[in-house]
């Protein structure tokens, strides 16, 4: 699989324009396509989790691809920073759900949708 490869897996919900940005990941980290991401002050990207207090409690993007980075290694991947996404394909940290983050997500242009339009 190539980074940024278009997948028709139902994550993209409709024709709202998507925008992608590169992100540097520092291991250990394992992300899946559709993971909603946050970033801490040190630039470490992780699943967004409302119980965190280090910056990762705020959504900044959605992982474009599955990626695993081992401890003490770095890798470059892509995340969506704009677009419409099927709620059922989004994954969050802790016990969070779409409802936990929907306000922030829509404010930054990540539009969760129930069904494809």
N, CA, C and O atoms as CSV, one atom per row, in Angstrom:
chain,resi,resn,atom,element,x,y,z
A,1,UNK,N,N,0.843,-1.176,0.000
A,1,UNK,CA,C,0.000,0.000,0.000
A,1,UNK,C,C,0.886,1.236,0.000
A,1,UNK,O,O,1.923,1.266,0.663
A,2,UNK,N,N,0.478,2.245,-0.738
A,2,UNK,CA,C,1.180,3.514,-0.780
A,2,UNK,C,C,0.538,4.473,0.218
A,2,UNK,O,O,-0.665,4.412,0.472
A,3,UNK,N,N,1.361,5.360,0.779
A,3,UNK,CA,C,0.810,6.382,1.658
A,3,UNK,C,C,-0.055,7.299,0.812
A,3,UNK,O,O,0.353,7.726,-0.268
A,4,UNK,N,N,-1.249,7.600,1.304
A,4,UNK,CA,C,-2.148,8.490,0.585
A,4,UNK,C,C,-2.969,7.808,-0.499
A,4,UNK,O,O,-3.654,8.482,-1.268
A,5,UNK,N,N,-2.912,6.493,-0.573
A,5,UNK,CA,C,-3.659,5.755,-1.579
A,5,UNK,C,C,-5.161,5.944,-1.363
A,5,UNK,O,O,-5.641,5.842,-0.234
A,6,UNK,N,N,-5.909,6.221,-2.446
A,6,UNK,CA,C,-7.358,6.366,-2.348
A,6,UNK,C,C,-7.990,5.016,-2.078
A,6,UNK,O,O,-7.780,4.059,-2.823
A,7,UNK,N,N,-8.760,4.944,-1.014
A,7,UNK,CA,C,-9.451,3.715,-0.659
A,7,UNK,C,C,-10.948,3.991,-0.652
A,7,UNK,O,O,-11.400,4.975,-0.068
A,8,UNK,N,N,-11.689,3.154,-1.278
A,8,UNK,CA,C,-13.144,3.271,-1.263
A,8,UNK,C,C,-13.688,2.312,-0.205
A,8,UNK,O,O,-14.258,1.264,-0.509
A,9,UNK,N,N,-13.489,2.712,1.029
A,9,UNK,CA,C,-13.872,1.870,2.150
A,9,UNK,C,C,-15.014,2.464,2.960
A,9,UNK,O,O,-15.383,1.917,4.000
A,10,UNK,N,N,-15.579,3.579,2.498
A,10,UNK,CA,C,-16.698,4.196,3.186
A,10,UNK,C,C,-16.311,5.284,4.169
A,10,UNK,O,O,-17.196,5.923,4.738
A,11,UNK,N,N,-15.027,5.522,4.391
A,11,UNK,CA,C,-14.628,6.577,5.315
A,11,UNK,C,C,-15.041,7.948,4.798
A,11,UNK,O,O,-15.597,8.752,5.547
A,12,UNK,N,N,-14.776,8.217,3.536
A,12,UNK,CA,C,-15.146,9.501,2.935
A,12,UNK,C,C,-16.657,9.486,2.690
A,12,UNK,O,O,-17.184,8.574,2.052
A,13,UNK,N,N,-17.340,10.508,3.205
A,13,UNK,CA,C,-18.813,10.535,3.154
A,13,UNK,C,C,-19.291,11.698,2.290
A,13,UNK,O,O,-19.593,12.775,2.805
A,14,UNK,N,N,-19.358,11.486,1.010
A,14,UNK,CA,C,-19.893,12.503,0.124
A,14,UNK,C,C,-18.823,13.240,-0.646
A,14,UNK,O,O,-17.666,12.825,-0.702
A,15,UNK,N,N,-19.239,14.343,-1.238
A,15,UNK,CA,C,-18.350,15.058,-2.138
A,15,UNK,C,C,-17.777,16.336,-1.533
A,15,UNK,O,O,-17.252,17.176,-2.263
A,16,UNK,N,N,-17.866,16.496,-0.231
A,16,UNK,CA,C,-17.242,17.638,0.434
A,16,UNK,C,C,-15.733,17.537,0.196
A,16,UNK,O,O,-15.156,16.469,0.402
A,17,UNK,N,N,-15.088,18.612,-0.228
A,17,UNK,CA,C,-13.658,18.525,-0.559
A,17,UNK,C,C,-12.810,18.087,0.639
A,17,UNK,O,O,-13.012,18.553,1.760
A,18,UNK,N,N,-11.866,17.191,0.383
A,18,UNK,CA,C,-10.938,16.770,1.422
A,18,UNK,C,C,-9.617,17.505,1.248
A,18,UNK,O,O,-9.247,17.904,0.144
A,19,UNK,N,N,-8.923,17.672,2.353
A,19,UNK,CA,C,-7.598,18.265,2.339
A,19,UNK,C,C,-6.720,17.403,3.240
A,19,UNK,O,O,-7.136,16.980,4.318
A,20,UNK,N,N,-5.500,17.154,2.775
A,20,UNK,CA,C,-4.581,16.261,3.478
A,20,UNK,C,C,-3.332,17.036,3.863
A,20,UNK,O,O,-2.895,17.934,3.143
A,21,UNK,N,N,-2.765,16.677,5.007
A,21,UNK,CA,C,-1.518,17.284,5.476
A,21,UNK,C,C,-0.599,16.174,5.971
A,21,UNK,O,O,-1.054,15.208,6.583
A,22,UNK,N,N,0.694,16.317,5.702
A,22,UNK,CA,C,1.657,15.363,6.238
A,22,UNK,C,C,1.785,15.555,7.743
A,22,UNK,O,O,1.640,16.659,8.268
A,23,UNK,N,N,2.058,14.454,8.412
A,23,UNK,CA,C,2.280,14.481,9.853
A,23,UNK,C,C,3.439,13.535,10.157
A,23,UNK,O,O,3.512,12.434,9.612
A,24,UNK,N,N,4.340,13.972,11.029
A,24,UNK,CA,C,5.451,13.131,11.453
A,24,UNK,C,C,5.042,12.392,12.711
A,24,UNK,O,O,4.598,12.996,13.687
A,25,UNK,N,N,5.196,11.090,12.676
A,25,UNK,CA,C,4.817,10.237,13.803
A,25,UNK,C,C,6.073,9.722,14.487
A,25,UNK,O,O,7.040,9.346,13.824
A,26,UNK,N,N,6.057,9.705,15.809
A,26,UNK,CA,C,7.158,9.175,16.599
A,26,UNK,C,C,6.655,7.956,17.354
A,26,UNK,O,O,5.651,8.024,18.063
A,27,UNK,N,N,7.356,6.843,17.200
A,27,UNK,CA,C,6.941,5.597,17.818
A,27,UNK,C,C,7.282,5.529,19.290
A,27,UNK,O,O,8.154,6.253,19.769
A,28,UNK,N,N,6.605,4.675,19.994
A,28,UNK,CA,C,5.712,3.689,19.417
A,28,UNK,C,C,4.306,4.250,19.190
A,28,UNK,O,O,3.739,4.906,20.063
A,29,UNK,N,N,3.761,3.985,18.016
A,29,UNK,CA,C,2.395,4.384,17.704
A,29,UNK,C,C,1.837,3.453,16.629
A,29,UNK,O,O,2.540,3.068,15.694
A,30,UNK,N,N,0.580,3.105,16.780
A,30,UNK,CA,C,-0.114,2.321,15.767
A,30,UNK,C,C,-1.433,3.026,15.483
A,30,UNK,O,O,-2.292,3.138,16.358
A,31,UNK,N,N,-1.581,3.495,14.260
A,31,UNK,CA,C,-2.797,4.195,13.865
A,31,UNK,C,C,-3.500,3.420,12.764
A,31,UNK,O,O,-2.870,2.742,11.952
A,32,UNK,N,N,-4.812,3.537,12.759
A,32,UNK,CA,C,-5.643,2.928,11.735
A,32,UNK,C,C,-6.337,4.033,10.948
A,32,UNK,O,O,-6.644,5.094,11.491
A,33,UNK,N,N,-6.580,3.780,9.679
A,33,UNK,CA,C,-7.328,4.711,8.850
A,33,UNK,C,C,-8.656,5.023,9.548
A,33,UNK,O,O,-9.385,4.113,9.941
A,34,UNK,N,N,-8.961,6.306,9.697
A,34,UNK,CA,C,-10.191,6.709,10.376
A,34,UNK,C,C,-9.992,7.102,11.827
A,34,UNK,O,O,-10.927,7.583,12.468
A,35,UNK,N,N,-8.785,6.904,12.362
A,35,UNK,CA,C,-8.506,7.342,13.729
A,35,UNK,C,C,-8.545,8.864,13.791
A,35,UNK,O,O,-7.924,9.537,12.969
A,36,UNK,N,N,-9.269,9.404,14.756
A,36,UNK,CA,C,-9.313,10.850,14.963
A,36,UNK,C,C,-8.127,11.191,15.862
A,36,UNK,O,O,-7.943,10.600,16.926
A,37,UNK,N,N,-7.322,12.162,15.407
A,37,UNK,CA,C,-6.031,12.424,16.018
A,37,UNK,C,C,-5.983,13.734,16.786
A,37,UNK,O,O,-6.670,14.701,16.454
A,38,UNK,N,N,-5.154,13.740,17.823
A,38,UNK,CA,C,-4.794,14.939,18.561
A,38,UNK,C,C,-3.278,15.013,18.589
A,38,UNK,O,O,-2.604,14.047,18.232
A,39,UNK,N,N,-2.737,16.141,19.006
A,39,UNK,CA,C,-1.284,16.310,19.066
A,39,UNK,C,C,-0.921,17.040,20.355
A,39,UNK,O,O,-1.593,17.993,20.750
A,40,UNK,N,N,0.149,16.582,21.009
A,40,UNK,CA,C,0.557,17.252,22.243
A,40,UNK,C,C,1.599,18.333,21.958
A,40,UNK,O,O,1.998,18.526,20.809
A,41,UNK,N,N,2.033,19.029,22.991
A,41,UNK,CA,C,2.965,20.151,22.840
A,41,UNK,C,C,4.315,19.718,22.282
A,41,UNK,O,O,5.035,20.534,21.706
A,42,UNK,N,N,4.665,18.451,22.445
A,42,UNK,CA,C,5.925,17.931,21.915
A,42,UNK,C,C,5.791,17.442,20.476
A,42,UNK,O,O,6.758,16.963,19.885
A,43,UNK,N,N,4.577,17.567,19.913
A,43,UNK,CA,C,4.358,17.134,18.538
A,43,UNK,C,C,4.033,15.663,18.386
A,43,UNK,O,O,4.025,15.147,17.268
A,44,UNK,N,N,3.766,14.983,19.479
A,44,UNK,CA,C,3.418,13.567,19.434
A,44,UNK,C,C,1.932,13.427,19.093
A,44,UNK,O,O,1.070,14.002,19.757
A,45,UNK,N,N,1.658,12.657,18.052
A,45,UNK,CA,C,0.292,12.446,17.580
A,45,UNK,C,C,-0.263,11.166,18.200
A,45,UNK,O,O,0.430,10.151,18.278
A,46,UNK,N,N,-1.520,11.225,18.639
A,46,UNK,CA,C,-2.176,10.072,19.257
A,46,UNK,C,C,-3.675,10.159,18.989
A,46,UNK,O,O,-4.180,11.182,18.526
A,47,UNK,N,N,-4.374,9.067,19.289
A,47,UNK,CA,C,-5.834,9.099,19.242
A,47,UNK,C,C,-6.331,10.213,20.148
A,47,UNK,O,O,-5.847,10.363,21.270
A,48,UNK,N,N,-7.286,10.989,19.676
A,48,UNK,CA,C,-7.863,12.050,20.489
A,48,UNK,C,C,-8.587,11.414,21.677
A,48,UNK,O,O,-9.268,10.399,21.533
A,49,UNK,N,N,-8.430,12.019,22.834
A,49,UNK,CA,C,-9.028,11.470,24.050
A,49,UNK,C,C,-9.375,12.638,24.972
A,49,UNK,O,O,-8.491,13.360,25.433
A,50,UNK,N,N,-10.657,12.815,25.232
A,50,UNK,CA,C,-11.126,13.967,26.009
A,50,UNK,C,C,-10.610,13.982,27.437
A,50,UNK,O,O,-10.663,15.024,28.089
A,51,UNK,N,N,-10.112,12.864,27.945
A,51,UNK,CA,C,-9.596,12.839,29.316
A,51,UNK,C,C,-8.137,13.285,29.389
A,51,UNK,O,O,-7.607,13.467,30.484
A,52,UNK,N,N,-7.491,13.462,28.259
A,52,UNK,CA,C,-6.093,13.907,28.248
A,52,UNK,C,C,-6.026,15.394,28.588
A,52,UNK,O,O,-7.023,16.109,28.489
A,53,UNK,N,N,-4.851,15.845,28.985
A,53,UNK,CA,C,-4.660,17.257,29.306
A,53,UNK,C,C,-3.369,17.780,28.667
A,53,UNK,O,O,-2.809,18.782,29.111
A,54,UNK,N,N,-2.905,17.091,27.622
A,54,UNK,CA,C,-1.630,17.433,27.004
A,54,UNK,C,C,-1.769,17.956,25.574
A,54,UNK,O,O,-0.774,18.106,24.865
A,55,UNK,N,N,-2.994,18.229,25.155
A,55,UNK,CA,C,-3.246,18.677,23.791
A,55,UNK,C,C,-3.939,17.622,22.957
A,55,UNK,O,O,-4.642,17.950,22.002
A,56,UNK,N,N,-3.751,16.360,23.305
A,56,UNK,CA,C,-4.375,15.292,22.522
A,56,UNK,C,C,-5.873,15.163,22.803
A,56,UNK,O,O,-6.537,14.288,22.246
A,57,UNK,N,N,-6.397,16.019,23.651
A,57,UNK,CA,C,-7.847,16.031,23.890
A,57,UNK,C,C,-8.582,16.798,22.786
A,57,UNK,O,O,-9.812,16.774,22.739
A,58,UNK,N,N,-7.853,17.475,21.904
A,58,UNK,CA,C,-8.443,18.274,20.828
A,58,UNK,C,C,-8.172,17.644,19.467
A,58,UNK,O,O,-7.019,17.405,19.109
A,59,UNK,N,N,-9.218,17.378,18.721
A,59,UNK,CA,C,-9.066,16.787,17.392
A,59,UNK,C,C,-8.353,17.760,16.455
A,59,UNK,O,O,-8.644,18.956,16.439
A,60,UNK,N,N,-7.407,17.216,15.668
A,60,UNK,CA,C,-6.710,18.024,14.664
A,60,UNK,C,C,-6.776,17.395,13.281
A,60,UNK,O,O,-6.506,18.068,12.286
A,61,UNK,N,N,-7.130,16.113,13.200
A,61,UNK,CA,C,-7.159,15.446,11.906
A,61,UNK,C,C,-7.633,14.016,12.034
A,61,UNK,O,O,-7.957,13.539,13.121
A,62,UNK,N,N,-7.664,13.338,10.886
A,62,UNK,CA,C,-8.087,11.939,10.813
A,62,UNK,C,C,-7.042,11.184,10.006
A,62,UNK,O,O,-6.661,11.619,8.919
A,63,UNK,N,N,-6.582,10.066,10.526
A,63,UNK,CA,C,-5.553,9.274,9.846
A,63,UNK,C,C,-6.045,8.801,8.485
A,63,UNK,O,O,-7.147,8.265,8.363
A,64,UNK,N,N,-5.219,9.004,7.466
A,64,UNK,CA,C,-5.537,8.557,6.103
A,64,UNK,C,C,-5.230,7.079,5.901
A,64,UNK,O,O,-5.880,6.410,5.099
A,65,UNK,N,N,-4.245,6.573,6.625
A,65,UNK,CA,C,-3.738,5.223,6.380
A,65,UNK,C,C,-3.481,4.486,7.684
A,65,UNK,O,O,-3.357,5.098,8.745
A,66,UNK,N,N,-3.404,3.164,7.590
A,66,UNK,CA,C,-2.913,2.352,8.692
A,66,UNK,C,C,-1.399,2.515,8.726
A,66,UNK,O,O,-0.746,2.470,7.684
A,67,UNK,N,N,-0.839,2.703,9.915
A,67,UNK,CA,C,0.612,2.810,10.036
A,67,UNK,C,C,1.036,2.394,11.435
A,67,UNK,O,O,0.373,2.704,12.425
A,68,UNK,N,N,2.156,1.686,11.493
A,68,UNK,CA,C,2.773,1.316,12.763
A,68,UNK,C,C,4.196,1.845,12.752
A,68,UNK,O,O,4.947,1.623,11.802
A,69,UNK,N,N,4.557,2.542,13.811
A,69,UNK,CA,C,5.913,3.063,13.971
A,69,UNK,C,C,6.457,2.484,15.267
A,69,UNK,O,O,5.845,2.626,16.326
A,70,UNK,N,N,7.606,1.831,15.178
A,70,UNK,CA,C,8.187,1.189,16.360
A,70,UNK,C,C,8.855,2.231,17.253
A,70,UNK,O,O,9.099,3.365,16.839
A,71,UNK,N,N,9.140,1.823,18.478
A,71,UNK,CA,C,9.740,2.693,19.490
A,71,UNK,C,C,11.030,3.343,18.971
A,71,UNK,O,O,11.866,2.691,18.346
A,72,UNK,N,N,11.162,4.633,19.246
A,72,UNK,CA,C,12.337,5.427,18.891
A,72,UNK,C,C,12.536,5.620,17.387
A,72,UNK,O,O,13.613,6.044,16.969
A,73,UNK,N,N,11.548,5.326,16.581
A,73,UNK,CA,C,11.607,5.565,15.138
A,73,UNK,C,C,10.606,6.666,14.795
A,73,UNK,O,O,9.697,6.951,15.575
A,74,UNK,N,N,10.776,7.275,13.638
A,74,UNK,CA,C,9.807,8.252,13.144
A,74,UNK,C,C,9.405,7.868,11.733
A,74,UNK,O,O,10.143,7.181,11.026
A,75,UNK,N,N,8.238,8.317,11.337
A,75,UNK,CA,C,7.731,8.078,9.985
A,75,UNK,C,C,6.819,9.237,9.613
A,75,UNK,O,O,6.256,9.908,10.478
A,76,UNK,N,N,6.685,9.457,8.323
A,76,UNK,CA,C,5.781,10.483,7.824
A,76,UNK,C,C,4.557,9.788,7.252
A,76,UNK,O,O,4.673,8.824,6.495
A,77,UNK,N,N,3.394,10.280,7.616
A,77,UNK,CA,C,2.134,9.763,7.087
A,77,UNK,C,C,1.264,10.957,6.736
A,77,UNK,O,O,1.726,12.097,6.773
A,78,UNK,N,N,0.020,10.706,6.398
A,78,UNK,CA,C,-0.921,11.764,6.051
A,78,UNK,C,C,-2.134,11.706,6.954
A,78,UNK,O,O,-2.538,10.644,7.427
A,79,UNK,N,N,-2.709,12.891,7.182
A,79,UNK,CA,C,-3.978,12.963,7.903
A,79,UNK,C,C,-4.884,13.933,7.156
A,79,UNK,O,O,-4.432,14.919,6.574
A,80,UNK,N,N,-6.164,13.623,7.190
A,80,UNK,CA,C,-7.159,14.541,6.641
A,80,UNK,C,C,-7.321,15.696,7.614
A,80,UNK,O,O,-7.441,15.482,8.820
A,81,UNK,N,N,-7.323,16.923,7.094
A,81,UNK,CA,C,-7.593,18.081,7.937
A,81,UNK,C,C,-8.881,18.783,7.522
A,81,UNK,O,O,-9.308,19.743,8.164
A,82,UNK,N,N,-9.489,18.306,6.457
A,82,UNK,CA,C,-10.798,18.795,5.999
A,82,UNK,C,C,-11.501,17.656,5.289
A,82,UNK,O,O,-10.857,16.795,4.687
A,83,UNK,N,N,-12.819,17.652,5.359
A,83,UNK,CA,C,-13.590,16.657,4.631
A,83,UNK,C,C,-14.792,16.185,5.416
A,83,UNK,O,O,-14.988,16.559,6.573
A,84,UNK,N,N,-15.598,15.352,4.765
A,84,UNK,CA,C,-16.769,14.734,5.398
A,84,UNK,C,C,-16.483,13.242,5.547
A,84,UNK,O,O,-16.011,12.593,4.613
A,85,UNK,N,N,-16.775,12.711,6.726
A,85,UNK,CA,C,-16.384,11.352,7.057
A,85,UNK,C,C,-17.540,10.607,7.709
A,85,UNK,O,O,-18.300,11.180,8.490
A,86,UNK,N,N,-17.667,9.323,7.380
A,86,UNK,CA,C,-18.727,8.491,7.948
A,86,UNK,C,C,-18.442,8.232,9.422
A,86,UNK,O,O,-17.375,7.737,9.786
A,87,UNK,N,N,-19.402,8.571,10.252
A,87,UNK,CA,C,-19.246,8.407,11.703
A,87,UNK,C,C,-18.851,6.984,12.077
A,87,UNK,O,O,-18.036,6.775,12.976
A,88,UNK,N,N,-19.430,6.012,11.387
A,88,UNK,CA,C,-19.203,4.612,11.771
A,88,UNK,C,C,-17.760,4.158,11.536
A,88,UNK,O,O,-17.350,3.118,12.051
A,89,UNK,N,N,-16.987,4.929,10.763
A,89,UNK,CA,C,-15.599,4.569,10.482
A,89,UNK,C,C,-14.596,5.347,11.327
A,89,UNK,O,O,-13.389,5.165,11.169
A,90,UNK,N,N,-15.069,6.202,12.210
A,90,UNK,CA,C,-14.170,7.014,13.036
A,90,UNK,C,C,-13.898,6.310,14.357
A,90,UNK,O,O,-14.786,5.692,14.944
A,91,UNK,N,N,-12.654,6.415,14.812
A,91,UNK,CA,C,-12.252,5.776,16.065
A,91,UNK,C,C,-11.608,6.823,16.960
A,91,UNK,O,O,-10.856,7.679,16.495
A,92,UNK,N,N,-11.912,6.741,18.244
A,92,UNK,CA,C,-11.445,7.712,19.232
A,92,UNK,C,C,-10.755,6.989,20.376
A,92,UNK,O,O,-10.896,5.776,20.532
A,93,UNK,N,N,-10.000,7.750,21.184
A,93,UNK,CA,C,-9.354,7.179,22.358
A,93,UNK,C,C,-10.307,7.099,23.531
A,93,UNK,O,O,-11.357,7.741,23.542
A,94,UNK,N,N,-9.933,6.307,24.515
A,94,UNK,CA,C,-10.747,6.165,25.720
A,94,UNK,C,C,-12.144,5.688,25.395
A,94,UNK,O,O,-12.333,4.781,24.585
A,95,UNK,N,N,-13.122,6.310,26.035
A,95,UNK,CA,C,-14.523,5.967,25.780
A,95,UNK,C,C,-15.205,7.032,24.921
A,95,UNK,O,O,-16.432,7.075,24.832
A,96,UNK,N,N,-14.405,7.883,24.296
A,96,UNK,CA,C,-14.949,8.973,23.485
A,96,UNK,C,C,-15.727,8.455,22.291
A,96,UNK,O,O,-15.496,7.349,21.803
A,97,UNK,N,N,-16.656,9.284,21.832
A,97,UNK,CA,C,-17.464,8.997,20.650
A,97,UNK,C,C,-17.476,10.237,19.764
A,97,UNK,O,O,-16.891,11.264,20.111
A,98,UNK,N,N,-18.138,10.136,18.630
A,98,UNK,CA,C,-18.288,11.297,17.752
A,98,UNK,C,C,-18.915,12.453,18.522
A,98,UNK,O,O,-18.483,13.597,18.377
A,99,UNK,N,N,-19.924,12.171,19.337
A,99,UNK,CA,C,-20.608,13.232,20.070
A,99,UNK,C,C,-19.671,13.995,20.999
A,99,UNK,O,O,-19.879,15.184,21.244
A,100,UNK,N,N,-18.646,13.331,21.517
A,100,UNK,CA,C,-17.679,13.984,22.397
A,100,UNK,C,C,-16.916,15.082,21.657
A,100,UNK,O,O,-16.568,16.106,22.245
A,101,UNK,N,N,-16.657,14.865,20.366
A,101,UNK,CA,C,-15.760,15.743,19.610
A,101,UNK,C,C,-16.415,16.456,18.435
A,101,UNK,O,O,-15.732,17.177,17.707
A,102,UNK,N,N,-17.718,16.278,18.227
A,102,UNK,CA,C,-18.354,16.797,17.017
A,102,UNK,C,C,-18.234,18.317,16.883
A,102,UNK,O,O,-18.040,18.821,15.776
A,103,UNK,N,N,-18.343,19.036,17.964
A,103,UNK,CA,C,-18.262,20.499,17.874
A,103,UNK,C,C,-16.897,20.940,17.374
A,103,UNK,O,O,-16.802,21.716,16.423
A,104,UNK,N,N,-15.845,20.451,18.008
A,104,UNK,CA,C,-14.481,20.802,17.598
A,104,UNK,C,C,-14.213,20.348,16.162
A,104,UNK,O,O,-13.628,21.091,15.374
A,105,UNK,N,N,-14.636,19.139,15.826
A,105,UNK,CA,C,-14.380,18.612,14.485
A,105,UNK,C,C,-15.018,19.496,13.414
A,105,UNK,O,O,-14.377,19.830,12.418
A,106,UNK,N,N,-16.271,19.872,13.619
A,106,UNK,CA,C,-16.935,20.698,12.604
A,106,UNK,C,C,-16.334,22.097,12.550
A,106,UNK,O,O,-16.300,22.711,11.484
A,107,UNK,N,N,-15.863,22.606,13.674
A,107,UNK,CA,C,-15.218,23.929,13.685
A,107,UNK,C,C,-13.968,23.954,12.815
A,107,UNK,O,O,-13.656,24.984,12.217
A,108,UNK,N,N,-13.248,22.839,12.733
A,108,UNK,CA,C,-12.011,22.803,11.950
A,108,UNK,C,C,-12.196,22.184,10.570
A,108,UNK,O,O,-11.226,22.033,9.826
A,109,UNK,N,N,-13.430,21.823,10.220
A,109,UNK,CA,C,-13.706,21.348,8.868
A,109,UNK,C,C,-13.714,19.842,8.695
A,109,UNK,O,O,-13.681,19.351,7.566
A,110,UNK,N,N,-13.757,19.093,9.800
A,110,UNK,CA,C,-13.912,17.646,9.759
A,110,UNK,C,C,-15.381,17.360,10.042
A,110,UNK,O,O,-15.826,17.463,11.186
A,111,UNK,N,N,-16.134,17.003,9.006
A,111,UNK,CA,C,-17.585,16.890,9.117
A,111,UNK,C,C,-17.993,15.426,9.277
A,111,UNK,O,O,-17.925,14.661,8.315
A,112,UNK,N,N,-18.419,15.024,10.488
A,112,UNK,CA,C,-18.914,13.646,10.666
A,112,UNK,C,C,-20.334,13.534,10.128
A,112,UNK,O,O,-21.192,14.360,10.440
A,113,UNK,N,N,-20.571,12.519,9.327
A,113,UNK,CA,C,-21.902,12.273,8.766
A,113,UNK,C,C,-22.377,10.867,9.100
A,113,UNK,O,O,-21.589,9.927,9.203
A,114,UNK,N,N,-23.684,10.756,9.266
A,114,UNK,CA,C,-24.270,9.449,9.569
A,114,UNK,C,C,-24.268,8.566,8.337
A,114,UNK,O,O,-23.940,7.383,8.419
A,115,UNK,N,N,-24.627,9.128,7.209
A,115,UNK,CA,C,-24.659,8.351,5.971
A,115,UNK,C,C,-23.992,9.127,4.848
A,115,UNK,O,O,-23.781,10.337,4.940
A,116,UNK,N,N,-23.677,8.422,3.818
A,116,UNK,CA,C,-23.069,9.026,2.633
A,116,UNK,C,C,-24.108,9.870,1.926
A,116,UNK,O,O,-25.253,9.454,1.751
A,117,UNK,N,N,-23.693,11.070,1.518
A,117,UNK,CA,C,-24.609,11.974,0.809
A,117,UNK,C,C,-24.301,11.934,-0.670
A,117,UNK,O,O,-24.954,12.621,-1.455
